[in-house]
Amino acid sequence: MDNSNPPSALNKEILTVGVIGCGYWGPNLIRNFNALRDCRLKTICDRDERRLDHMASLYPGVTVTTEAENVFRDKEIDAVVVATPVRFHFPLAKQALLAGKHVLIEKPMASSAAECEELVALADERNLTLMIGHTFIYSEAVHKITEIVHSGDIGDLRYINSQRLNLGLFQKDINVAWDLAPHDISIILHILGESPDVVNCQGNAHVTPGIEDVTNMSLGFGGKRFATIQSSWLEPRKVRQMTIVGTRRMIVYDDLQTNEKIRVYDVRVDRPPHYDSFAEFQYSYHYGDSYIPHLEQSEPLKVQCRHFLDCIRKGTRPMTCGRRGLELVQILEASSQSLAAAGGPIYFSDEPEEAAPRQESSGALSTKPSAGPNQPSRARKMRA
Ligand SMILES: NC(=O)c1ccc[n+]([C@@H]2O[C@H](COP(=O)([O-])OP(=O)(O)OC[C@H]3O[C@@H](n4cnc5c(N)ncnc54)[C@H](O)[C@@H]3O)[C@@H](O)[C@H]2O)c1
């Protein structure tokens, strides 16, 4: 249960924003905040001067700086967006919150659950908005799939299978699960509205020693439901596919399609309720029509940026708030523990953790007992 106070509302017509990090993804955030009418993009910060020169040529009215401190010190800036590699998320977001700024951090929220917890506590203490860039939650496709699943149209959900594969971009500080799976995990948790009981993950580092470039993760939920997530930087084709299998219908979501991202299949397999002999036993296959639900065309990142500003103004908690970011990082940490334990299960529990030692320096989950192929580990569950 979340008993904390919501953030305070900031009653301002124009909110002033600074963005830190303009490598690959930052420019998309910059473009969107610059285009929103009730927002003033004041400062872009990056350590790389060539990136800043390029941004300055695209946005001549915007200040550029190599020092994040200049963003935090600026009294006019209400909100800070962090779009740097993951290892910088915590120090930059912490400084921004300490300077009284509302913060949007790109996914994954930070390098460890301990860091995420500290940021959540800091934002709560200071009544500031803390939002995480789980961008797919703001997409029409995910909204529609969630609506269909919650309407009961597909029956009871049996399992979800997700694939996010391509060649590269190889990261140096995080493995492919930390890089790509946040998208799948955030979508799956959003559709199910609950967090998993258990995580397993297997994988291999083929190119950079110690950094897995192919992983297979599985999340187990109550009622025998599960989700599998395959992430890879070593595939010739780009694949972004998810299958949601229900007892009555199945949904295929292909994010690379422009006009037919979702298709609902009226197919199922039933077992006959009664049969007396094996000869009578026959599965009944149902093949019905398939249909493509209509989706409004909107850029998910634009909706995400808009939502961030709305939450700051109204003092409401974002759909992808710090707690959702923490929950996701707990799952990623569990996946790393499972990888180290040759795919062994890492269990989450509804019970508060006992005074098991937390390894702050490595950012590892506290474990009880320690991880091993036959020794399940436990972490605290974020939502029942
Ligand atoms: N939401 C999405 O769909 C999505 C998509 C891609 C990436 N991302 C996330 O965006 C973030 C950035 O990823 P990227 O691919 O753009 O990385 P990148 O390496 O291409 O760019 C990061 C930039 O941050 C700058 N930087 C690093 N430390 C800094 C510091 N302390 N102060 C100022 N600038 C600093 C670097 O110079 C670089 O230009 C990551 O968290 C990534 O996971 C999100």
The ligand as a Gaussian input file, in Angstrom:
#p B3LYP/6-31G(d) Opt

LIG

0 1
 N       12.476000       5.350000     -23.575000
 C       13.058000       4.814000     -24.629000
 O       12.409000       4.295000     -25.522000
 C       14.560000       4.856000     -24.727000
 C       15.189000       4.542000     -25.943000
 C       16.584000       4.581000     -25.994000
 C       17.329000       4.908000     -24.862000
 N       16.659000       5.194000     -23.707000
 C       17.421000       5.526000     -22.481000
 O       17.954000       6.849000     -22.621000
 C       19.165000       6.948000     -21.870000
 C       20.266000       7.479000     -22.770000
 O       20.535000       6.519000     -23.752000
 P       21.296000       6.903000     -25.100000
 O       21.206000       5.716000     -25.974000
 O       20.829000       8.232000     -25.599000
 O       22.811000       7.046000     -24.567000
 P       24.011000       7.786000     -25.311000
 O       25.264000       7.201000     -24.745000
 O       23.799000       7.773000     -26.789000
 O       23.881000       9.309000     -24.847000
 C       24.080000       9.704000     -23.531000
 C       24.615000      11.145000     -23.521000
 O       24.746000      11.547000     -22.148000
 C       25.950000      12.320000     -22.025000
 N       26.380000      12.266000     -20.625000
 C       26.845000      11.202000     -19.929000
 N       27.078000      11.549000     -18.660000
 C       26.773000      12.861000     -18.532000
 C       26.817000      13.785000     -17.454000
 N       27.208000      13.397000     -16.236000
 N       26.429000      15.065000     -17.671000
 C       26.021000      15.439000     -18.902000
 N       25.975000      14.605000     -19.977000
 C       26.336000      13.325000     -19.794000
 C       26.915000      11.644000     -22.991000
 O       27.949000      12.549000     -23.367000
 C       25.999000      11.282000     -24.162000
 O       25.955000      12.303000     -25.151000
 C       19.434000       5.552000     -21.305000
 O       18.945000       5.484000     -20.003000
 C       18.615000       4.642000     -22.205000
 O       18.235000       3.439000     -21.583000
 C       15.326000       5.185000     -23.626000

